[in-house]
Amino acid sequence: MADNNHPRVVTRAKFSARAAAVAAIPSLRMLNSYLSTSTYGLRRNDPGICDFTLGNPHQMPPEAYVDTLRRNLTPQNDQWFAYKTNGAEARAAAAASLERLLEVPFEPEDIYLTTGGFTAIAMALKAVADPGDEVIYSLPPWFLYEPIITEAGLVPVKVRINPETFDLDLTAITAAITPRTRVVIVNSPNNPTGRIYPPTLLVKLAALLEVASAGNGHRIYLVSDEAYNRIVFDGTRFHSPAEYYPYTLLAYSFGKTHLAPGQRVGYLALPPTMPDRAEMREVLEALQISLGWIYPNALLQYALPELERFSIDVAQLQRRRDRLIEELTAMGYLLHRPEGSFYLFVNSPIPDDVAFTEMLASRDVFVLPGALFETPGFFRISLTANDQMVERSLSGFAAAITESRGG
Ligand SMILES: Cc1ncc(COP(=O)(O)O)c(C=O)c1O
């Protein structure tokens, strides 16, 4: 109640305009309600459901992973749990592993350890973009780009991928560039399509960003979201945009490779080809503190040199991919074969993907509707469901497509 001592303040909204804008983002609101009040939200903990929604584990974590954490928990000195910044050993391990993966000699000083891919992306945007600057990314996107962009006071600019190949549409990206463009986000291997963008396309992208930067009179940066760069199938070699465009900020998360997204650790890396890295280093170090000491916990930093060599069983994911593709295709579903990440992005048999996901839900099969990815007419299956869920789900997938055809 307002009184004379505490007059009601009516001249300002309760929340900052920016926070209110984030809270109002339709895809974020939809995700929140999907996780809380939808059929999935209400039934997500029911035993016996087949959960293909989020990239969460549905089997016990491997002993090797747990053992590594256990070993590194034991303090070796009185500073074990003191404040940590960018631990030298963790940085060196990350740089060496990036070099093994990409054959690019990353320097440990160019690895900025973060609490996962989220903060690496947020930090990259804040490092190079000013409020009002535009950030281009492709639909279907990881559904949290828009909140991260909006929270930074930036403007999301969305273009569509090529619907046939699931490749980036370079013509659409070129057309979307304006004098306010500061960043293009690229996500390969892609969530949700599973596409890995080939070097030929990345070379063309780099060339177009060079031309556009020159035309704008300022540098357009590329933020390469590589959360899934170790989850690749069929022996495919992953190529990073950082190999072709020196102004690339590479965001990585261990959450996918370890299938332990609750253990928050990742990094932002600068390629050795990036000019003026010394200035960028100072900016990133300042941001790591000012964004809220976004370094990973001490335990994860100690464990990283060992954990860095650990991966979930990608061959098992690939078998699951193949099993589902074979079965779903035989039932009449249309889908691409993903080259990486751990998702299948499937054409919904009816245009209303939300209605179709409900048909699946009524058979205990839970997937994410394409609407969550601003791409109606599709649904996403996460291959992190366990093998038992895959087998149990097959009759549900078959019955739902029959129902959708009026059967
Ligand atoms: C494409 C993409 N980028 C970034 C992230 C963030 O990863 P993390 O939760 O490990 O920070 C995710 C997680 O789902 C993702 O799918």
The ligand as a Gaussian input file, in Angstrom:
#p B3LYP/6-31G(d) Opt

LIG

0 1
 C       23.208000     -24.900000     -30.775000
 C       23.457000     -24.741000     -29.321000
 N       24.286000     -23.788000     -28.911000
 C       24.572000     -23.596000     -27.619000
 C       23.990000     -24.376000     -26.651000
 C       24.326000     -24.123000     -25.218000
 O       25.045000     -25.154000     -24.666000
 P       25.260000     -25.228000     -23.075000
 O       23.912000     -25.457000     -22.461000
 O       26.140000     -26.386000     -22.867000
 O       25.817000     -23.930000     -22.666000
 C       23.085000     -25.374000     -27.018000
 C       22.393000     -26.187000     -26.007000
 O       21.383000     -26.777000     -26.248000
 C       22.828000     -25.575000     -28.393000
 O       21.996000     -26.537000     -28.810000

